[in-house]
Amino acid sequence: MPPLLERQVLLDTNGEAGRARALAEADLREGPPSLEPERVETKRYGLTDALDDLADAGDQIERLAVASFVLNAAADLLCDYHYAWIGSGKWLPRRLLEADAERGAALLEGHLRLCRSGDPGPMIGAASGISDLVGGPLREGYRRTWRRRSESRRAR
């Protein structure tokens, strides 16, 4: 099946399909909107915390669980840094490598090595390098405020 943008329009009497296609192609080329700064900080904090956990985890199952979080958080930050689309499942490594072949490959190889041998070192190094791109580890001074739920939601 051809990619969506390569499908053919069967009937376009007034040119709307062509204009819509041109707009869609431009949006895809431009990339996604940047994450809000508050969201980037939250992801940096989460990645920092997970990297600390990964370095300290003695249990293999815990290490694998934390590594999954690290992979996703670092991928989100790296793709956002490059204004690149992110994916999930099989699309995560594809989009990650499209966004940044070198750093993406290092993160994926680090994850693979951790899964195969239990060695978290390469993954920690790759994810730390990505963290450095967006401001580095975030521990001290980070704070998140929670909004109160409205009274109508509490009544449910």
Sequence and secondary structure as in RCSB ss.txt:
>XXXX:A:sequence
MPPLLERQVLLDTNGEAGRARALAEADLREGPPSLEPERVETKRYGLTDALDDLADAGDQIERLAVASFVLNAAA
DLLCDYHYAWIGSGKWLPRRLLEADAERGAALLEGHLRLCRSGDPGPMIGAASGISDLVGGPLREGYRRTWRRRS
ESRRAR
>XXXX:A:secstr
   GGG   S  TTSHHHHHHHHHHHHHHH      HHHHHHHHHHHHHHHHHHHH  SHHHHHHHHHHHHHHHH
HHHHHHTT     TTHHHHHHHHH HHHHHHHHHHHHHHHHH   HHHHHHHHHHHHHTT    TT         
HHHHT 
